[in-house]
């Protein structure tokens, strides 16, 4: 199973279109907020089930603030992260996700990609960065590909669009 995880496209879908072309067939598309009204268009171009959550710039939307999804043995929380103060780090959002029994918490808002796997805690935290306004060093648009093999083993890779 392949899942494309994106965030913070801010109504600029050109790079998302490129990514969808590059990655080929996916089973799900997760968007972690700041869609700014493009959710219907994204659903249309995804070619698979789409899950999206509301970001701090999504004012007139029916998207939920958070979404819990069960995929295989993994309980996943999708959120934008602004309500969990992710600009100051991931500790708050990880504690909250653990308290809710999550295996994985996915968030956006910072526009910086990360994957944090902790051996001593049962949580994986990830942020795909932004496809439109990246803020990490090098400022390359980023996304994450999540893969689950037939045995249920999970893998994440941060990918970057070339300029």
PyMOL commands that set and color helices and strands:
alter all, ss='L'
color gray80, all
select helices_A, chain A and resi 14-23+39-46+82-84+86-88+91-99
alter helices_A, ss='H'
color red, helices_A
select strands_A, chain A and resi 2-6+28-31+49-52+66-71+74-79+104-106+113-117+124-128+142-148+154-160
alter strands_A, ss='S'
color yellow, strands_A
deselect
rebuild
show_as cartoon
